[in-house]
Amino acid sequence: MSANPSAYGKGGSYHAFIGKDASVSLAKMDFKDDYMNPKIMHWRTSLSLSELDQLEYWVGKFSEKYKVVGYIVEDAAG
């Protein structure tokens, strides 16, 4: 956040994602609050095959640009 507070700080374009699972939102390209709440919609159960493809695209895109520093506990490998 300190590297780019205008993007991640309050009012920034990415601030809505802080502390949330945006998987469903990215797959659907819709950023409703319910889509960022895995108790309401989860990527494993709430996405069509084409949306899962879209999510895979975003995972690859972000993995190229950013270092992975953690995983959501329920989705961690192993």
N, C-alpha and C positions, 0 to 999 in steps of 0.2 A: 504494500500500500504506500509506503513512503517513497517508492521509486516513481510513482505517478499519482499523486493525491488528486489531481483533477479528474482522473478516470475512476479511481476506486473510493475516493472520499465522498462525503455526503453530497448528494446532488450530481455526482459523476455518472457517466454512462454505464459503468459496471457495478455501481454501488448496490443495485438490487440483487446481485448474485452473492454477495458476501454472506457466508455461513449457510448457504442453501444449496440443495442439489438441483442444478439446472438441466439435468439430463433430458427430462420430458420436454421442457421449454425449448431447448435447442433442437430436439428432434421434430417438434411441431412448429418451430419458429413462431411461437406465441408465448408471451411472458406473463400470463395470468398467475396470480399467487397460488392457485390450486395446482398448477403445473410444477411449481417448485416445492411442493409438499409431498414427499414420498408416501405419507400416510393416506393421502387422497389419490394420488396418481403415481405409479412407480414404473420405471422404464421396463422392468421385466414383465409386467402384466398389462400395461396401458398403451403400448405402442404397436402399430401395424408393422409389417415387414419393411415397407418403404420408409417408415419413420425410424426403424432400427438401423437401416442403411444410412439414413441422414445422421443419426447419432454417431455411427461409426466414422463417418466423414469428419465430424467435429472432434472426436477423440483424436483422430490422426492429425488434424490441423493443429489442435492445441499441443499435442505431443511434439510436433516439429518445432513449435515456437517456444514452449515453456518446459522447464524441468518438472517432472512429476515429483512432488514432495510428500504425498500422502494419499490415502485411499479412504473411502467411506467404509467403516468397520464391517458392516454386513456384506459388503461387496468385495472385501479384500480377498486376494488369491490365497488358496491354501486352506 
